[in-house]
Amino acid sequence: MLAACLTRKLLLSCSLLLVSVPSLAQDTSGEAPAQADFRKGVELFQQGDLKAARQRLEAARAGGLDSMTLHYNLGVVYYRLGQLDAAEESFARLLSSPHEILARYNLGLIALARNDEAVARDYFLSVVESDGPGKLQDLARTRLSDMGSQVAVSDRSPRRLYLAASGGYDSNIAGLPETATTREGGLFLDAVVAGSVRVRGDRNTGWDLEGAFFGRDYPDDDDYNTKFLQGKLAWSEQDAGRSRQLGMVLSQSWFGPDAFETRYGVEGLIAWPQCPVGLPIDGCDMSLAAARVDGGSSFEAYDGQWYRLRARAGRWFGAWNLEGKYLLELNNRSDLNSGSQFVSVSPQHHAVEASARYSVRPDIVLGAMGGFRYSRYQDPHRLLEGDTLVVERRTDRRWEAGTFAEYGLSRRWLLRGEWLFRDNSSRIDSYSYQRHTFMVTLEGVL
């Protein structure tokens, strides 16, 4: 298990652990029994007593300890003892964690031990094509080379393709962004295609070309169909501590048959696998974006500028993954003037979102999500109510909650079902609404 020596955090047979060596030397008189069993299991493994190490690590698990480190270490012990099914189950628990690439390498080793070269090749190739540690990629290349897979071990530029197809029901079909909803429900079909390829540079640094398409079709009402197409050329680089990207973005959207918005802008992103804030966070990222917006011939009110700040952080607790997001969006648009009436389409949004995911088993995940968004529009609306001109600044408070379930059909394909409820309360009554969305999605990465 040479790969275990490469990750700095998940080690049993080497010198580093999520519980580091200095920590093991500290006073442990007050530690929980499960943690004491785990610590003793590590010591027994280092002494070469694999069976006793397995007993102690299993006792730690039975005592309620449920961490990525424990599952990884159990996987190593099971592998060394030749218990391949148990080792596979332990490493599979890490497939939805920040240490997924290391888990894939070890699952490849298990497949090799079973003489299942097709599965092993698939796992090793996924490591080579990932953004994982370079040394781990080199080990996977070596394994592939030993198996005679010369084409697979070539130093190909990173490339990815994401596909998704969805069907569902929307209880309250929305019109243009920030306008009133229709108060009518209907079935919809979604399609998403997104991909990236490195056009110049090496595996860690270079120019990336990215593209994305989204389309939603309402079979019973084509007037509300939407499409979105985006392209980005970006400079990307990564090292052991962070990833950075800065790019130029061009996008076009359509509402019904008409062109809605064209955006020209820039976007920057920085991400850390271990967030550098001194808090127990497993990963975080932050992005900034700005764009000039040109509305279509029927949507000149949306001409103007758009700005966005987005931040995300996550934390793993055994089989649980918690994630939080913050979004700030600013708009400075031309807005809509019609005689004495005026409608602002220049909102300032503040939004927070949270989600929780639980891995019931490696191929089944259950989760819940929720959020709140506060919106304040730049200028007061002027609206006629009967013969009276009413002036009111629009402010909205939108709550949302939902649940979802995911089933892994294979290493690359996933089936997802979700329900989302939104309740928007606005100072202008015509913008208040409630909305339920049900959706089933088949998605995959190639």
C-alpha positions in Angstrom: 0.0 0.0 0.0 2.7 2.5 -1.1 0.0 5.0 -1.9 -0.8 5.4 1.7 2.5 7.2 2.2 1.6 9.9 -0.2 -1.4 11.7 1.3 -0.1 13.3 4.5 -3.4 12.5 6.3 -4.5 8.9 5.7 -1.7 6.7 6.8 -1.4 3.5 8.7 1.7 1.8 7.4 3.7 5.1 7.3 4.4 7.8 9.9 1.5 10.3 9.5 -2.1 9.9 10.6 -5.2 12.1 10.8 -4.3 11.7 14.4 -0.7 12.7 14.0 2.3 10.9 15.7 2.9 13.7 18.2 -0.8 13.5 19.2 -0.4 9.8 19.9 2.3 10.6 22.4 0.1 12.9 24.4 -1.8 12.1 27.7 -4.7 9.9 26.7 -6.1 9.1 30.1 -9.4 10.9 29.3 -10.0 9.7 25.8 -13.1 7.8 24.7 -12.8 4.0 24.6 -13.4 3.9 20.8 -10.6 6.4 20.3 -8.3 4.4 22.6 -9.1 1.2 20.5 -8.3 3.1 17.3 -5.0 4.4 18.7 -4.0 0.9 20.0 -5.0 -0.6 16.6 -2.6 1.7 14.9 0.2 0.8 17.3 -0.4 -2.9 16.8 -0.3 -2.5 13.0 3.0 -0.7 13.2 4.3 -3.6 15.3 3.2 -6.0 12.5 0.3 -7.7 14.5 -2.3 -7.5 11.8 -5.0 -9.7 13.4 -4.8 -7.8 16.8 -4.9 -4.5 14.9 -8.0 -5.6 13.1 -9.7 -6.5 16.3 -8.9 -3.2 17.9 -10.0 -1.1 14.9 -13.2 -3.1 14.6 -13.8 -2.5 18.3 -13.4 1.2 17.6 -16.0 1.1 14.9 -18.4 -0.9 17.1 -17.8 1.7 19.8 -19.2 4.4 17.6 -16.1 5.8 15.9 -17.0 6.7 12.3 -14.3 8.6 10.5 -12.5 8.5 7.2 -9.3 7.7 8.9 -10.8 4.6 10.6 -12.3 3.3 7.4 -9.1 3.8 5.5 -7.0 2.1 8.1 -9.4 -0.8 8.3 -9.2 -1.1 4.5 -5.4 -1.3 4.7 -5.5 -4.0 7.4 -8.2 -6.1 5.6 -6.1 -5.8 2.4 -3.0 -7.0 4.1 -4.9 -9.9 5.6 -6.3 -10.9 2.3 -9.9 -10.0 3.2 -10.6 -8.3 -0.1 -14.4 -7.9 0.2 -14.1 -6.1 3.6 -11.2 -4.0 2.3 -13.3 -3.0 -0.7 -16.2 -2.0 1.5 -14.0 0.2 3.7 -12.3 2.0 0.8 -15.6 2.5 -0.9 -16.8 4.6 2.1 -14.2 7.2 0.9 -15.5 7.5 -2.6 -17.7 10.6 -1.8 -15.0 12.2 0.4 -12.1 14.6 -0.3 -9.9 11.4 -0.4 -11.8 9.8 -3.3 -8.7 9.6 -5.6 -6.7 7.7 -3.0 -9.6 5.3 -2.5 -9.8 4.7 -6.2 -6.2 3.8 -6.3 -6.6 1.3 -3.5 -9.7 -0.2 -5.1 -7.6 -0.7 -8.2 -5.1 -2.7 -6.2 -8.0 -4.8 -4.8 -9.2 -5.5 -8.3 -5.7 -6.5 -9.4 -5.5 -8.9 -6.4 -8.7 -10.5 -7.8 -7.1 -10.7 -11.3 -9.9 -8.4 -12.6 -7.8 -6.3 -14.8 -10.7 -4.5 -16.5 -12.0 -3.1 -13.3 -8.4 -2.3 -12.1 -7.6 -0.5 -15.3 -10.8 1.6 -14.9 -9.8 2.7 -11.4 -6.2 3.5 -12.3 -7.2 5.4 -15.3 -9.6 7.5 -13.2 -6.7 8.4 -11.0 -4.5 9.4 -13.9 -7.2 11.6 -15.3 -8.1 13.2 -12.0 -6.8 16.4 -10.3 -5.2 14.2 -7.5 -1.7 14.3 -6.2 0.9 14.0 -9.0 2.8 11.2 -7.2 -0.4 9.2 -6.9 -1.1 9.7 -10.6 2.5 8.4 -11.3 1.8 5.3 -9.3 -1.4 4.7 -11.3 0.5 5.1 -14.5 3.0 2.6 -13.4 0.3 0.1 -12.6 -1.3 0.7 -16.0 2.1 0.3 -17.7 2.7 -3.0 -15.9 -0.7 -4.2 -17.2 0.4 -3.3 -20.8 -2.0 -0.3 -21.1 0.4 2.0 -22.9 -2.2 4.2 -24.4 -3.9 4.7 -21.0 -0.7 5.9 -19.3 0.1 8.6 -21.8 0.3 12.1 -20.4 -3.0 13.3 -21.7 -4.3 16.8 -20.9 -7.1 16.9 -18.3 -10.5 16.7 -19.9 -14.0 16.1 -18.6 -17.5 15.9 -19.9 -20.7 16.1 -17.7 -24.1 15.0 -19.0 -27.5 15.2 -17.4 -31.1 14.6 -18.4 -34.0 15.4 -16.2 -37.8 15.3 -16.1 -40.1 16.7 -13.5 -43.0 18.9 -12.5 -43.0 22.6 -11.6 -46.1 23.7 -9.7 -45.6 27.4 -10.5 -43.8 28.1 -13.8 -41.6 31.2 -13.5 -41.3 33.9 -16.2 -38.3 36.2 -16.7 -35.8 36.5 -13.8 -37.3 38.6 -10.9 -40.7 38.8 -12.5 -44.0 37.4 -11.2 -44.7 33.7 -11.6 -47.4 32.3 -13.8 -49.4 30.6 -11.0 -49.6 27.6 -13.4 -48.0 24.2 -13.1 -46.5 22.0 -15.8 -44.2 19.2 -16.7 -40.7 20.0 -17.9 -37.6 18.4 -19.4 -34.0 19.5 -18.7 -30.7 18.8 -20.5 -27.3 19.8 -19.3 -23.9 19.3 -21.1 -20.7 20.7 -19.7 -17.1 20.0 -20.5 -13.5 21.2 -20.2 -10.2 20.5 -22.0 -6.7 21.8 -21.5 -5.6 23.3 -24.7 -2.1 24.3 -23.7 0.1 23.5 -20.7 0.8 20.5 -18.5 -1.3 18.6 -16.0 -1.0 21.2 -13.2 -0.8 24.5 -15.1 -2.2 25.7 -18.4 -5.1 27.2 -20.5 -8.5 25.5 -20.2 -11.4 25.8 -22.6 -14.7 25.2 -20.9 -18.3 25.1 -22.2 -21.8 24.5 -20.8 -25.3 24.2 -22.2 -28.6 24.1 -20.2 -32.1 23.8 -21.7 -35.5 23.6 -20.1 -38.5 22.7 -22.2 -42.2 22.9 -21.0 -44.1 20.6 -23.5 -47.4 22.3 -22.7 -46.2 25.9 -22.9 -43.3 26.7 -25.2 -43.4 30.4 -24.3 -41.6 29.6 -21.1 -38.8 27.5 -22.5 -35.3 28.6 -21.6 -31.8 27.9 -22.9 -28.3 29.0 -21.8 -25.0 28.6 -23.5 -21.6 29.6 -22.0 -18.0 29.4 -23.0 -14.9 30.2 -21.0 -11.1 30.5 -21.7 -9.2 30.4 -18.4 -5.7 30.1 -17.0 -5.6 27.4 -14.3 -2.9 26.3 -11.9 -2.8 24.0 -8.9 -0.4 22.9 -6.3 -0.7 20.8 -3.1 -2.3 23.6 -1.2 -4.7 25.3 -3.6 -6.1 25.7 -7.1 -6.5 29.0 -8.9 -8.3 30.0 -12.1 -8.9 33.3 -13.9 -10.9 33.4 -17.1 -12.9 35.3 -19.7 -16.5 34.3 -20.0 -19.1 34.7 -22.8 -22.7 33.5 -22.4 -26.0 33.8 -24.2 -29.5 33.0 -22.9 -32.9 32.7 -24.5 -36.4 33.0 -23.1 -39.0 31.3 -25.3 -37.9 31.9 -29.0 -36.2 35.2 -28.2 -32.6 36.1 -27.2 -32.7 37.3 -23.6 -29.2 38.2 -22.4 -25.6 38.3 -23.7 -22.9 38.5 -21.1 -19.2 39.4 -21.5 -17.2 39.1 -18.3 -14.4 37.7 -16.2 -14.4 35.2 -13.4 -11.7 34.2 -10.8 -11.8 31.2 -8.5 -9.5 30.0 -5.7 -10.0 26.7 -3.9 -8.3 24.9 -1.0 -8.6 21.2 -0.2 -8.0 22.1 3.4 -9.4 25.6 4.2 -6.6 27.9 5.5 -8.7 29.6 8.2 -7.7 27.6 11.3 -11.2 26.0 11.5 -12.2 22.3 11.2 -13.2 22.6 7.6 -12.3 20.0 5.0 -12.4 22.2 1.9 -13.5 25.7 0.7 -13.5 27.9 -2.3 -14.3 31.5 -3.3 -15.1 33.0 -6.7 -15.6 36.5 -8.0 -17.3 37.4 -11.3 -18.3 40.5 -13.2 -20.0 40.9 -16.6 -21.5 43.4 -19.0 -25.0 42.5 -19.9 -26.8 43.3 -23.2 -30.5 42.5 -23.3 -32.1 41.2 -26.5 -34.2 43.3 -28.7 -37.2 42.7 -26.5 -35.4 42.9 -23.2 -33.5 46.3 -23.2 -34.4 46.8 -19.5 -31.8 44.1 -18.6 -28.9 46.1 -20.1 -26.3 46.9 -17.6 -23.7 45.3 -15.2 -23.8 42.2 -13.1 -21.4 41.2 -10.2 -21.2 38.1 -8.0 -19.3 36.9 -5.0 -19.7 33.2 -4.0 -18.1 31.3 -1.1 -18.4 27.7 -0.1 -17.1 25.5 2.8 -17.6 21.8 3.7 -17.0 19.4 6.5 -17.0 15.6 6.8 -18.2 13.7 9.9 -17.8 10.1 9.0 -20.5 9.2 6.6 -22.0 12.8 6.9 -21.0 15.7 4.7 -22.2 19.2 5.6 -21.8 22.1 3.2 -22.6 25.8 3.5 -22.6 28.6 0.8 -22.9 32.3 0.7 -23.8 34.4 -2.4 -23.8 38.1 -2.9 -25.1 39.4 -6.3 -25.3 43.0 -7.5 -27.1 44.3 -10.5 -27.1 47.7 -12.1 -29.6 47.5 -15.0 -31.4 50.0 -17.2 -34.8 48.9 -15.7 -38.2 49.3 -17.3 -39.9 52.6 -17.8 -43.4 52.7 -19.3 -45.2 56.0 -19.1 -45.6 56.9 -15.4 -44.8 53.3 -14.4 -41.3 52.0 -13.5 -40.1 48.5 -12.7 -36.7 47.8 -11.3 -34.8 44.7 -12.5 -31.7 45.7 -10.5 -31.7 43.6 -7.3 -29.1 43.1 -4.7 -29.2 39.5 -3.4 -27.8 38.0 -0.2 -28.2 34.3 0.0 -27.1 31.5 2.4 -27.6 27.8 1.7 -26.8 24.7 3.6 -27.0 21.0 2.7 -26.4 17.7 4.6 -25.6 14.4 2.9 -25.5 11.0 4.4 -23.9 7.9 2.8 -26.2 5.0 3.7 -23.9 2.8 1.7 -21.3 3.5 -1.0 -24.0 3.7 -3.8 -26.8 5.4 -1.9 -26.8 8.9 -0.5 -29.7 10.7 1.2 -29.7 14.4 1.9 -31.6 17.6 2.7 -31.0 21.3 1.8 -32.3 24.6 2.8 -31.6 28.3 2.3 -32.6 31.9 2.7 -32.3 34.8 0.2 -32.9 38.5 0.9 -33.3 40.8 -2.1 -33.5 44.6 -2.2 -34.1 46.4 -5.5 -32.1 49.5 -6.4 -35.0 51.9 -7.0 -38.7 52.0 -5.9 -41.3 50.6 -8.3 -44.0 52.9 -9.6 -47.2 50.9 -10.3 -50.7 51.7 -11.1 -53.3 50.2 -8.8 -56.6 51.2 -10.4 -56.2 55.0 -10.9 -53.7 55.4 -8.1 -49.9 55.4 -8.7 -48.3 53.4 -5.9 -44.5 53.9 -5.2 -42.9 51.0 -3.3 -39.4 49.6 -3.1 -39.4 45.9 -3.7 -37.8 43.7 -1.1 -38.1 39.9 -1.0 -37.5 37.2 1.5 -37.3 33.8 0.0 -37.1 30.5 2.0 -36.4 27.2 0.4 -36.1 23.6 1.6 -35.8 20.2 -0.1 -34.7 16.6 0.1 -32.9 14.4 -2.4 -31.7 10.8 -2.9 -28.9 9.5 -5.1 -28.2 6.1 -6.4 -24.9 5.2 -8.0 -25.6 3.1 -11.1 -21.8 2.8 -11.8 -18.6 4.6 -11.2 -19.6 7.3 -13.8 -23.4 7.4 -13.7 -25.8 8.5 -11.0 -29.6 8.6 -10.6 -30.9 11.4 -8.5 -34.4 12.3 -7.3 -35.2 15.6 -5.5 -38.0 17.8 -4.2 -37.6 21.6 -3.6 -40.1 24.0 -2.0 -39.7 27.8 -2.3 -41.7 30.5 -0.5 -41.1 34.0 -1.6 -42.6 36.9 0.5 -42.4 40.3 -1.2 -43.4 43.8 -0.1 -45.2 44.0 -3.5 -47.8 41.3 -3.3 -47.7 40.4 -7.0 -44.2 39.0 -6.5 -45.1 36.7 -3.6 -45.4 33.0 -4.5 -45.0 29.4 -3.4 -43.4 26.8 -5.7 -42.8 23.1 -5.6 -40.4 21.3 -8.0 -40.1 17.6 -8.4 -37.3 16.2 -10.5 -35.6 12.9 -11.5 -32.1 13.2 -13.1 -29.7 10.8 -14.8 -26.2 12.3 -14.7 -22.8 11.1 -15.6 -19.1 12.1 -16.0 -17.1 10.9 -19.0 
